[in-house]
Amino acid sequence: MAYYEHLLIYQKALALCVYLEKVVCHFSRYHKYNAGADLRKLSRRNIRLIIKANSLLTGREETLWELRENIEELKVCMRICKEVGTFRNLNSFLYAMEEVIVLARQNEAWLKSLNNKAGSGYHPPPKKNS
């Protein structure tokens, strides 16, 4: 298994996960076990996908596209939490959203670097066979 602790994207994802754990514990009971659980689950999944992408020799690009989708889902979930008033204050939401945006940028840079190494430019996400 490849080392991943040195990756900036991993460090940012871990910091975001820890921050969301701390923020969610201040949600009301209803929001803590519904929306808060979704935030926690999505932030943990980001970490798992980063570790998986770093460990793979083939299929890394597909995992990074999956990470991209997960990050977008996390953004939407955070936006819904903000709209229904689950965050204690605006600053906690803004900080978390800024960290998610940084994570998304890191992921995009990783995708672009893979495509530049292949010499084929920037690809759209792969089609799923469903």
N, CA and C of each residue as an Amber inpcrd file, in Angstrom:
protein
   390
   0.8440000  -1.1800000   0.0000000   0.0000000   0.0000000   0.0000000
   0.8860000   1.2390000   0.0000000   0.5280000   2.1860000  -0.8190000
   1.3010000   3.4180000  -0.9510000   1.0680000   4.3300000   0.2560000
   2.0800000   5.1260000   0.5550000   1.9410000   6.1030000   1.6340000
   1.0940000   7.2680000   1.1590000   0.2650000   7.7680000   2.0130000
  -0.6430000   8.8450000   1.6270000  -0.6340000  10.0060000   2.6050000
  -0.0130000   9.8460000   3.7780000  -0.0480000  10.8830000   4.7990000
   0.6070000  12.1830000   4.3480000   1.5290000  12.1040000   3.4070000
   2.2420000  13.2920000   2.9340000   1.4500000  14.0950000   1.9020000
   0.3840000  13.5260000   1.3710000  -0.3960000  14.2040000   0.3320000
  -1.1750000  15.3760000   0.9190000  -1.0660000  16.5360000   0.2790000
  -1.7960000  17.7140000   0.7480000  -3.3040000  17.4770000   0.7020000
  -3.7770000  16.7930000  -0.3270000  -5.2120000  16.5320000  -0.4440000
  -5.6900000  15.6460000   0.7060000  -4.8810000  14.6860000   1.1120000
  -5.2360000  13.8380000   2.2560000  -5.2750000  14.6680000   3.5400000
  -4.2710000  15.5050000   3.7330000  -4.2110000  16.3360000   4.9390000
  -5.4100000  17.2780000   5.0240000  -5.7890000  17.8720000   3.8900000
  -6.9520000  18.7620000   3.8650000  -8.2380000  17.9960000   4.1330000
  -8.3670000  16.8050000   3.5390000  -9.5740000  15.9930000   3.7450000
  -9.6830000  15.5520000   5.1990000  -8.5670000  15.1950000   5.8070000
  -8.5800000  14.7890000   7.2050000  -8.9490000  15.9640000   8.1070000
  -8.3760000  17.1300000   7.8340000  -8.6860000  18.3170000   8.6260000
 -10.1700000  18.6740000   8.4970000 -10.7160000  18.5690000   7.2850000
 -12.1360000  18.8450000   7.0740000 -13.0010000  17.8420000   7.8370000
 -12.6270000  16.5820000   7.8010000 -13.3840000  15.5470000   8.5010000
 -13.4030000  15.8200000  10.0050000 -12.2600000  16.1510000  10.5730000
 -12.1820000  16.4470000  12.0010000 -13.0130000  17.6870000  12.3290000
 -12.9200000  18.7100000  11.4790000 -13.6870000  19.9380000  11.7110000
 -15.1930000  19.6560000  11.6710000 -15.6310000  18.8880000  10.6820000
 -17.0590000  18.5800000  10.5840000 -17.5320000  17.7430000  11.7690000
 -16.6870000  16.8490000  12.2650000 -17.0530000  16.0860000  13.4650000
 -17.3250000  17.0370000  14.6270000 -16.4790000  18.0430000  14.7800000
 -16.6340000  19.0030000  15.8750000 -17.8610000  19.8850000  15.6790000
 -18.1280000  20.2690000  14.4440000 -19.2760000  21.1330000  14.1610000
 -20.5820000  20.3690000  14.3480000 -20.6240000  19.1430000  13.8730000
 -21.8570000  18.3490000  13.9260000 -22.2820000  18.0790000  15.3710000
 -21.3380000  17.9700000  16.2740000 -21.7260000  17.6750000  17.6660000
 -22.5340000  18.8180000  18.2880000 -22.5280000  19.9980000  17.6690000
 -23.3200000  21.1200000  18.1590000 -24.6600000  21.2770000  17.4330000
 -24.9350000  20.4020000  16.4650000 -26.2280000  20.4340000  15.7960000
 -27.3090000  19.9900000  16.7800000 -28.5360000  20.3810000  16.4890000
 -29.6550000  19.8710000  17.2930000 -29.7670000  18.3680000  17.0770000
 -30.4700000  17.6950000  17.9680000 -30.5610000  16.2360000  17.8920000
 -31.0950000  15.7810000  16.5330000 -32.1280000  16.4240000  16.0610000
 -32.7130000  16.0390000  14.7750000 -31.6890000  16.1600000  13.6520000
 -31.0160000  17.2940000  13.5810000 -30.0490000  17.5250000  12.5070000
 -28.7670000  16.7120000  12.6970000 -28.4080000  16.4560000  13.9390000
 -27.1860000  15.6960000  14.2160000 -27.2710000  14.2930000  13.6260000
 -28.4390000  13.6730000  13.7540000 -28.5790000  12.2890000  13.3210000
 -29.1020000  12.1440000  11.9010000 -29.3950000  13.2200000  11.2420000
 -29.8060000  13.1580000   9.8390000 -28.7660000  13.8510000   8.9650000
 -28.8470000  15.1500000   8.8980000 -27.9160000  15.8950000   8.0450000
 -26.4800000  15.7650000   8.5390000 -26.2940000  15.7910000   9.8590000
 -24.9510000  15.6630000  10.4160000 -24.3130000  14.3260000  10.0850000
 -25.1060000  13.2790000  10.1300000 -24.5950000  11.9510000   9.7780000
 -24.1710000  11.9070000   8.3140000 -24.9320000  12.5650000   7.4560000
 -24.5570000  12.6250000   6.0380000 -23.2380000  13.3640000   5.8470000
 -23.0680000  14.4950000   6.5230000 -21.8130000  15.2500000   6.4240000
 -20.6380000  14.4000000   6.8830000 -20.8010000  13.7260000   7.9900000
 -19.7190000  12.9040000   8.5230000 -19.3880000  11.7500000   7.5810000
 -20.4230000  11.1120000   7.0470000 -20.2240000   9.9800000   6.1410000
 -19.5010000  10.4170000   4.8650000 -19.9380000  11.5390000   4.2920000
 -19.3280000  12.0220000   3.0510000 -17.8860000  12.4570000   3.2640000
 -17.6040000  13.0960000   4.3930000 -16.2300000  13.5380000   4.6380000
 -15.2970000  12.3420000   4.8670000 -15.8030000  11.3020000   5.5180000
 -14.9820000  10.0920000   5.6900000 -14.7620000   9.3860000   4.3660000
 -15.7760000   9.4070000   3.5300000 -15.6490000   8.7490000   2.2230000
 -14.6030000   9.4560000   1.3610000 -14.5040000  10.7850000   1.4810000
 -13.4570000  11.5120000   0.7660000 -12.0880000  10.9460000   1.1150000
 -11.8470000  10.7200000   2.3860000 -10.5490000  10.1930000   2.8230000
 -10.3120000   8.8060000   2.2430000 -11.3270000   7.9530000   2.2930000
 -11.1770000   6.6000000   1.7490000 -10.8640000   6.6270000   0.2510000
 -11.5380000   7.5140000  -0.4760000 -11.2970000   7.5960000  -1.9170000
  -9.9010000   8.1240000  -2.2350000  -9.4150000   9.0550000  -1.4510000
  -8.0600000   9.5720000  -1.6550000  -7.0350000   8.4740000  -1.4240000
  -7.2150000   7.7140000  -0.3540000  -6.3030000   6.6050000  -0.0740000
  -6.3570000   5.5780000  -1.2000000  -7.5510000   5.2780000  -1.6620000
  -7.7190000   4.3050000  -2.7470000  -7.0540000   4.7990000  -4.0290000
  -7.2810000   6.0630000  -4.3820000  -6.6920000   6.6110000  -5.6050000
  -5.1720000   6.6110000  -5.5320000  -4.6290000   6.9010000  -4.3660000
  -3.1790000   6.9300000  -4.2200000  -2.5810000   5.5290000  -4.3030000
  -3.3350000   4.5210000  -3.9220000  -2.8280000   3.1510000  -3.8900000
  -2.9370000   2.4410000  -5.2380000  -3.8260000   2.9100000  -6.0960000
  -4.0640000   2.2300000  -7.3660000  -3.0150000   2.5790000  -8.4130000
  -2.6700000   1.5900000  -9.2230000  -1.8210000   1.8420000 -10.3790000
  -2.6700000   2.0450000 -11.6270000  -3.7520000   1.2820000 -11.7130000
  -4.6970000   1.4730000 -12.8050000  -6.0560000   1.7740000 -12.1950000
  -6.8390000   2.5650000 -12.8680000  -8.1590000   2.9210000 -12.3670000
  -8.1460000   4.1260000 -11.4360000  -7.0210000   4.8150000 -11.3690000
  -6.9140000   5.9810000 -10.4900000  -7.8450000   7.1000000 -10.9490000
  -7.9190000   7.2880000 -12.2600000  -8.7440000   8.3730000 -12.7880000
 -10.2190000   8.1730000 -12.4380000 -10.7070000   6.9420000 -12.5450000
 -12.1060000   6.6650000 -12.2050000 -12.3720000   6.9500000 -10.7240000
 -11.4160000   6.6170000  -9.8730000 -11.5760000   6.8790000  -8.4400000
 -11.5900000   8.3720000  -8.1670000 -10.7750000   9.1220000  -8.8920000
 -10.7610000  10.5780000  -8.7100000 -12.0510000  11.2150000  -9.2040000
 -12.6440000  10.6540000 -10.2560000 -13.9550000  11.1490000 -10.6910000
 -15.0120000  10.8350000  -9.6440000 -14.8970000   9.6850000  -9.0200000
 -15.8230000   9.3250000  -7.9410000 -15.6430000  10.2800000  -6.7590000
 -14.3860000  10.6290000  -6.4770000 -14.1030000  11.6070000  -5.4140000
 -14.7180000  12.9540000  -5.7690000 -14.6350000  13.3260000  -7.0170000
 -15.2190000  14.5990000  -7.4590000 -16.7260000  14.6280000  -7.2020000
 -17.3980000  13.5380000  -7.5490000 -18.8410000  13.4440000  -7.3200000
 -19.1640000  13.4990000  -5.8310000 -18.3410000  12.8450000  -5.0220000
 -18.5590000  12.8410000  -3.5750000 -18.3770000  14.2380000  -2.9870000
 -17.3910000  14.9630000  -3.4820000 -17.1560000  16.3340000  -3.0090000
 -18.3420000  17.2210000  -3.3780000 -18.8710000  17.0630000  -4.5780000
 -20.0390000  17.8520000  -4.9850000 -21.2510000  17.5190000  -4.1170000
 -21.4140000  16.2470000  -3.7850000 -22.5170000  15.8440000  -2.9110000
 -22.3470000  16.4590000  -1.5240000 -21.1010000  16.5160000  -1.0490000
 -20.8250000  17.1400000   0.2470000 -21.1550000  18.6280000   0.2100000
 -20.8270000  19.2960000  -0.8920000 -21.1600000  20.7250000  -1.0330000
 -22.6740000  20.9410000  -0.9460000 -23.4240000  20.1220000  -1.6450000
 -24.8790000  20.2500000  -1.6460000 -25.4390000  19.9960000  -0.2460000
 -24.9380000  18.9780000   0.4100000 -25.4010000  18.6550000   1.7610000
 -25.0940000  19.8020000   2.7240000 -23.9160000  20.3910000   2.6000000
 -23.5660000  21.5240000   3.4590000 -24.4510000  22.7230000   3.1730000
 -24.7620000  22.9280000   1.9170000 -25.6310000  24.0500000   1.5420000
 -27.0370000  23.8730000   2.1340000 -27.5410000  22.6460000   2.0730000
 -28.8490000  22.3620000   2.6610000 -28.8080000  22.5990000   4.1710000
 -27.7370000  22.1510000   4.8140000 -27.5950000  22.3770000   6.2580000
 -27.5920000  23.8570000   6.5900000 -26.9500000  24.6490000   5.7600000
 -26.9180000  26.0900000   5.9940000 -28.3180000  26.6830000   5.8420000
 -29.0220000  26.2570000   4.8100000 -30.3510000  26.8090000   4.5330000
 -31.3610000  26.4830000   5.6300000 -31.2400000  25.3180000   6.2470000
 -32.1920000  24.9670000   7.3030000 -31.7050000  25.3880000   8.6830000
 -30.5330000  25.9920000   8.7490000 -30.0450000  26.5720000   9.9970000
 -29.3760000  25.6160000  10.9520000 -28.7250000  24.5980000  10.4490000
 -28.0710000  23.6520000  11.3560000 -26.7340000  24.1590000  11.8870000
 -26.0320000  24.9660000  11.1090000 -24.7530000  25.5040000  11.5690000
 -24.9980000  26.5600000  12.6460000 -24.1680000  26.5650000  13.6640000
 -24.3250000  27.5140000  14.7760000 -24.1910000  28.9530000  14.3110000
 -23.2400000  29.1760000  13.4020000 -23.0590000  30.5210000  12.8830000
 -22.5650000  30.4510000  11.4480000 -22.5930000  31.5720000  10.7970000
 -22.1950000  31.6340000   9.3920000 -20.7200000  31.3120000   9.2060000
 -19.8860000  31.7120000  10.1600000 -18.4480000  31.4860000  10.0250000
 -18.0850000  30.0080000   9.9780000 -18.7760000  29.1800000  10.7440000
 -18.4730000  27.7470000  10.7100000 -18.8290000  27.1570000   9.3490000
 -19.9350000  27.6090000   8.7810000 -20.2980000  27.1570000   7.4330000
 -19.2850000  27.6380000   6.4040000 -18.9230000  28.9210000   6.4650000
 -17.9870000  29.4860000   5.4880000 -16.6310000  28.7950000   5.5320000
 -16.1300000  28.5490000   6.7380000 -14.8360000  27.8700000   6.8590000
 -14.9020000  26.4690000   6.2530000 -15.9510000  25.7210000   6.5940000
 -16.0920000  24.3620000   6.0690000 -16.2260000  24.3720000   4.5470000
 -17.0020000  25.3080000   4.0140000 -17.1780000  25.3710000   2.5650000
 -15.8750000  25.7500000   1.8630000 -15.0980000  26.6500000   2.4440000
 -13.7940000  27.0020000   1.8620000 -12.8790000  25.7820000   1.8180000
 -12.9140000  24.9800000   2.8730000 -12.0840000  23.7770000   2.8970000
 -12.5420000  22.7580000   1.8530000 -13.8280000  22.6540000   1.6430000
 -14.3530000  21.7450000   0.6130000 -13.9220000  22.2290000  -0.7720000
 -13.9390000  23.5260000  -0.9860000 -13.5160000  24.0810000  -2.2790000
 -12.0350000  23.8150000  -2.5160000 -11.2190000  23.9680000  -1.4860000
  -9.7910000  23.6640000  -1.6090000  -9.6050000  22.1920000  -1.9660000
 -10.3730000  21.3280000  -1.3240000 -10.3100000  19.9020000  -1.6110000
 -10.6900000  19.6200000  -3.0660000 -11.7240000  20.2780000  -3.5510000
 -12.1550000  20.0970000  -4.9430000 -11.0660000  20.5590000  -5.9080000
 -10.4110000  21.6660000  -5.5930000  -9.3230000  22.1560000  -6.4570000
  -8.1430000  21.1920000  -6.4760000  -7.8180000  20.6390000  -5.3220000
  -6.7340000  19.6580000  -5.2600000  -7.0730000  18.4310000  -6.1080000
  -8.3080000  17.9980000  -6.0350000  -8.7330000  16.8480000  -6.8150000
  -8.6550000  17.1440000  -8.3170000  -9.1050000  18.3240000  -8.7110000
  -9.0410000  18.6970000 -10.1270000  -7.5960000  18.7510000 -10.6150000
  -6.7130000  19.2750000  -9.7870000  -5.2990000  19.3280000 -10.1650000
  -4.7280000  17.9200000 -10.3250000  -5.1230000  17.0130000  -9.4490000
  -4.6620000  15.6320000  -9.5410000  -5.1680000  14.9850000 -10.8270000
  -6.4340000  15.2180000 -11.1570000  -6.9880000  14.6910000 -12.4100000
  -6.2440000  15.2410000 -13.6210000  -5.9930000  16.5490000 -13.6160000
  -5.2910000  17.1600000 -14.7450000  -3.8740000  16.6340000 -14.8690000
  -3.2080000  16.4030000 -13.7410000  -1.8320000  15.8860000 -13.8050000
  -1.8060000  14.4790000 -14.3840000  -2.8160000  13.6810000 -14.0740000
  -2.8890000  12.3360000 -14.6570000  -3.0720000  12.4000000 -16.1630000
  -3.9470000  13.3060000 -16.6010000  -4.2100000  13.4270000 -18.0260000
  -3.0290000  14.0400000 -18.7670000  -2.2860000  14.9320000 -18.1340000
  -1.1020000  15.5110000 -18.7680000  -0.0100000  14.4760000 -18.9160000
   0.1120000  13.5730000 -17.9490000   1.1070000  12.5040000 -18.0520000
   0.7630000  11.5710000 -19.2030000  -0.5260000  11.3370000 -19.3940000
  -0.9610000  10.4650000 -20.4840000  -0.8550000  11.1780000 -21.8240000
  -0.7250000  12.5140000 -21.7910000  -0.5750000  13.2900000 -23.0210000
  -1.8390000  13.3960000 -23.8280000  -2.9710000  13.2300000 -23.1870000
  -4.2110000  13.2070000 -23.9600000  -5.1680000  14.3270000 -23.6060000
  -4.7250000  15.2870000 -22.8360000  -5.6200000  16.3850000 -22.4930000
  -6.5810000  16.0200000 -21.3760000  -7.5650000  16.8380000 -21.1890000
  -8.5140000  16.6720000 -20.0830000  -9.7100000  15.8700000 -20.5690000
  -9.9830000  14.7500000 -19.9150000 -11.0670000  13.8560000 -20.3030000
 -12.3390000  14.1320000 -19.5180000 -13.4890000  13.8890000 -20.1400000
 -14.7380000  13.8920000 -19.3670000 -14.7890000  12.6420000 -18.5070000
 -15.6980000  12.6120000 -17.5330000 -15.7740000  11.4230000 -16.6700000
 -16.1240000  10.1900000 -17.4850000 -15.6230000   9.0190000 -17.0440000
 -15.9250000   7.7850000 -17.7780000 -17.4030000   7.4330000 -17.6620000
 -17.9160000   6.8020000 -18.6990000 -19.3170000   6.3730000 -18.7140000
 -19.4910000   5.1520000 -17.8350000 -20.5790000   5.1320000 -17.0620000
 -20.8680000   3.9890000 -16.2180000 -21.7390000   3.0180000 -17.0010000
 -21.4390000   1.7590000 -16.8460000 -22.2160000   0.7100000 -17.5080000
 -23.3750000   0.3170000 -16.6170000 -24.5440000   0.9440000 -16.8230000
 -25.7060000   0.5860000 -16.0160000 -26.8710000   0.2240000 -16.8670000
